[in-house]
Amino acid sequence: MEKKVKIKNLCSKGVEEIIDEKHLVTALNSNKKLRIKYGIDPTGEQIHIGRAISLWKLKEFQDLGHKIVLIIGDFTALIGDPSDKLHKRPFLTKEQIEKNMKNYLPQIGKILDLKKVEVCYNSHWLKKLNFYEISRLAEIFSVSQILERRNFRIRFQNKEEISLRELLYPLMQGYDSVAVKSDVEIGGSDQLFNLLAGRKIQEFFKQKPQDIMTVKMLLGTNGEKMSTSVGNVINITDSPDDQYGKVMSIKDDIVFDYLELATDISMEELEQLKSDFQSKKIKIYDLKKLLAYKVVERYYGKKLALEAQNNFVKIFSQKNLPIKAKPLVIAKNISALELVIKSKIAKSNSEARRLIIQGGLKVGDQPKTDPNEILNLEKGTIVKIGKFHFFEIQ
């Protein structure tokens, strides 16, 4: 694919807004090697495919030869990004952040070539700022500007508490741009205020203001904002079977959004699929199968994507169990929560509890929705956990 076509795709597919687009396109067509900044706060252990939209956009920049500057927000995660939050975000502990960060880079490495990435931790510069320096940054913005943010405005009108700590977050993310001398910053559309703060703070420090690219937001499987706490996410480290099954469960009216934002399907192919769907040449079920296959292929390759598709058809279309359920050795009397933890399908107690409450545990044909229920499981009992995981009690 020639450079101009790559640049066109980079600046269009999945993109919400570019500031300043003309300047960015000119820079991309030059021989200048740009520094592309992306910050990610380790507020959870898993990266979902909604967050990965920005990472895939970074890969497009990387493939064009530009330098990716990845900022792990080990300091900003302590403060908590208030973007699009209608309630005060709690403080995270250093221990929580360290736990969350443990597997971040391996996950990001599924998308980016980490050998070519400049990885930074913003605690290296933010924790050195003194009160005077923070006050200088705060002088750049007014309270009225901060309260223009939609979420702050709603919270203020509803007399919902807004911490001064939350008001400082854009200053910190903006100062990151100064620290790494970024030419371009990428983020979700909910990050626009923070990205613009980076431009203002760079100008304050006599740097050229970064260009900004915001990407569209991907809704969760239930059609609401994708959130780990809600449980409507598809993680990039979910098994191929889980990824495939979760995609097949999304609401029909967001399928085309997923095709655009979560796959490598071109805009031309997407428009053709829309046309075929409108003319009834293709059904929504077939579009979902294509989407699920493309998502799994993106993270696991063609072979495992095809296996996941075949497994889905066997289990759900033909109403069959897998050829062989996995053996699971447990005590005869065990709580539903302990059972899910023992299976290792859930990565934490909270995730296991959420899975059970949402109907993700079945013993035989009986759903079990109370995490504290004691189960009397006989040898040979088939247990289903999640979308695709079947176990035979030993």
C-alpha positions, 0 to 999 in steps of 0.5 A: 500500500502506497504511503498516501493511501496509508496516510488517508486510512490513518486519518479517516478510519475510526477517527473522530477529530484531528486538530490540526488536520492540515498540519498533521497531514503535511507533517506525515507527507514529509520525511520528518519522524514524528513523536506520537504520544499515547498515555494509558493509566493502569486502572485495571489489569486487562486492556479491552478492545475499546482501549485497543483502538488507539493502540492499533492507530499507533501501529499505523503510525509505527508502520509509517516509521514514526516514533511511538512514545508510550506513557504508562501513567503510574502517577496519573493513575493514582490521581484518577482520570475524571473524563466521562465520569459522573461520580468521583473516582476513588484513589488507587493505591500504589500496590493496586497500580503495580499489580495492574501494570504487571502485564500491561506491556505484554498485552500492548506487545500483541499490537505494537513492536515494543522494541521500537517503542519509547516506554516512559512512566510519568511518575519519573517527572510528575512526582518531582513537581513542587507546589510552586510548579503545580501552581504555575500550571494551574494558572493556565486554566480557569475554574470556568474552563474546567467546569465546561467539561460535560461530566463536571458540568453535570456533577456540579448541577447535580451537586455531586462532589468534585474533588480539587484533585480531579481538576488537576488531572488535565494539568498532569496529562498535559505536562506529560506532553512537555516532558516527552516533547510530543508532536502528536497525541492520540486518545479517545474522544472522551479525552479531548479536554486533556489533549487540548490541555497538552497543547496549552501547556506546551505553548506555555513552555515554548514548545510547538503545540502537538497535533491531536487525533481522537478516535471513536469510542466503542460501546460495550457488548450491551450497547452501553459504555464499555467498562470493566466494572460493568462486565460488558468488555471484550479483553484482548487477552480473552481466549479465542472462544471467549472473544468469539462468543462475546462478539456474537452476543453484542447488540445488532445495532452496533455491529458496523461500529465494531467492524470499523473500530475493532477489525482491519476491514477497510472503509471500502469493504465496510461500505460494501457490507452496509450496502449488502445488508440494506439490500438483504444480501447478507443477514445480521447473523452472518455479519456477526460471524464475520466480525467475530472471526476478524476480531479473533484473527486480529489477536490470535491469527487465522487458525485459532479464529477458524477453530473458535468459529467452528466451536461456536457453531458446534456449541450454539448452532448445533446445540452440542457440547464440546467433544470433551469437557475439561476435567476439574477436581474439586471438593464435593461441597464448594461455593459457586464463587470457589468453583469459578475461581478454581476453574481459573476462568475468572482472574479475580474474586470480583470478576468471578462474582460478577460472572456468576451474578450475570448468569455465567455459571450453570451446573447441568442445565441449572443457572447458579446466580448466588456466589455464596451458594454451596454446590453439592457436585457429583462426579461426572457433573458437567459445569459451564462457566462463561460462554464456552468453558465446560468442565466435568467434575472429577 
